[in-house]
Amino acid sequence: MLTLPIKKKWFDMILSGEKEEEYREIKPYYSTRFRNVWGYPAYWGDEHEVRFRNGYRSDSSAITAVCTLSCKQGKPEWGAKPNKKYYVLRIVRITEEATHEQK
């Protein structure tokens, strides 16, 4: 399962249901990680579980969500810069709420 660290503000907004998308810059690092889970763009509409971890510590709180992947402009109120394209993880549903990861 893909694990992505996120800031507390975005973590809390996803957990509350307020934030429905998470953004990642279009860079080779993320291209490789997303390709390993979703394959090529033809499969981006498929749903896969992603673990969002509040920070980088191995024991940080985490949630697991079912997501789809696309490439488009994001919403500034959710952290995207205007007129910039991102990898967009659309959060379909949360399957496991804020748990502490094991070391």
Wavefront OBJ file of the C-alpha trace (Angstrom):
o trace
v 0.000 0.000 0.000
v 1.214 3.471 -0.858
v 1.957 5.650 2.191
v 2.127 9.425 1.847
v 3.034 11.891 4.588
v 0.856 14.997 4.868
v 0.729 18.051 7.102
v -1.598 18.058 10.122
v -3.894 20.711 8.616
v -4.613 18.570 5.532
v -4.736 15.345 7.580
v -7.432 16.804 9.862
v -9.418 18.177 6.917
v -9.383 14.773 5.175
v -10.399 13.031 8.390
v -13.336 15.438 8.895
v -14.465 14.985 5.273
v -13.847 18.650 4.447
v -10.958 17.954 2.058
v -11.765 15.525 -0.751
v -8.486 15.649 -2.690
v -4.778 15.437 -1.919
v -2.194 16.889 -4.309
v 1.303 15.852 -5.315
v 3.584 17.685 -7.725
v 4.122 16.137 -11.119
v 7.689 14.906 -10.698
v 9.468 11.652 -11.589
v 9.438 10.578 -7.918
v 5.633 10.591 -7.734
v 5.227 9.356 -11.312
v 7.089 6.183 -10.330
v 5.230 5.714 -7.043
v 1.801 6.180 -8.628
v 2.676 3.986 -11.619
v 3.627 1.192 -9.194
v 0.105 1.291 -7.727
v -2.165 2.427 -10.568
v -0.192 1.470 -13.654
v -0.486 3.864 -16.543
v -3.034 6.699 -16.930
v -5.592 4.349 -18.470
v -6.052 2.820 -14.991
v -6.102 6.027 -12.953
v -9.873 5.780 -12.470
v -9.359 2.505 -10.566
v -9.698 2.660 -6.805
v -6.739 1.773 -4.553
v -6.057 2.180 -0.852
v -3.594 4.879 0.189
v -2.328 5.482 3.720
v -1.988 9.142 4.670
v 0.359 9.646 7.592
v 0.423 12.850 9.650
v 4.129 13.631 9.261
v 7.208 11.517 8.679
v 7.575 9.670 12.007
v 6.880 5.954 11.846
v 4.505 6.225 14.837
v 2.502 9.191 13.484
v -1.280 9.001 13.218
v -2.486 7.615 9.916
v -5.682 7.059 7.983
v -6.336 4.692 5.119
v -8.514 5.894 2.269
v -9.728 4.502 -1.021
v -8.588 6.910 -3.750
v -8.609 7.424 -7.486
v -5.817 9.202 -9.346
v -5.969 11.885 -12.015
v -3.892 14.765 -13.331
v -5.525 18.195 -13.223
v -5.596 21.573 -11.486
v -6.337 21.512 -7.784
v -8.284 23.755 -5.464
v -6.336 26.560 -3.744
v -8.355 26.144 -0.530
v -6.974 22.585 -0.353
v -3.344 23.608 -0.906
v -2.986 23.795 -4.704
v -1.410 26.738 -6.475
v -3.723 28.418 -9.028
v -3.368 27.291 -12.665
v -0.924 24.490 -11.816
v -1.480 20.837 -12.676
v -0.963 18.161 -10.034
v -1.407 14.493 -9.484
v -4.761 14.482 -7.715
v -5.762 11.730 -5.320
v -9.551 11.922 -4.986
v -10.610 10.466 -1.660
v -13.573 8.175 -2.297
v -13.942 6.983 1.298
v -11.946 6.488 4.471
v -11.607 2.821 5.377
v -9.520 3.139 8.542
v -9.583 6.221 10.756
v -6.696 7.821 12.634
v -4.561 5.066 14.028
v -1.039 5.240 15.346
v 1.403 3.302 13.187
v 3.550 0.655 14.808
v 7.312 1.169 14.970
l 1 2 3 4 5 6 7 8 9 10 11 12 13 14 15 16 17 18 19 20 21 22 23 24 25 26 27 28 29 30 31 32 33 34 35 36 37 38 39 40 41 42 43 44 45 46 47 48 49 50 51 52 53 54 55 56 57 58 59 60 61 62 63 64 65 66 67 68 69 70 71 72 73 74 75 76 77 78 79 80 81 82 83 84 85 86 87 88 89 90 91 92 93 94 95 96 97 98 99 100 101 102 103
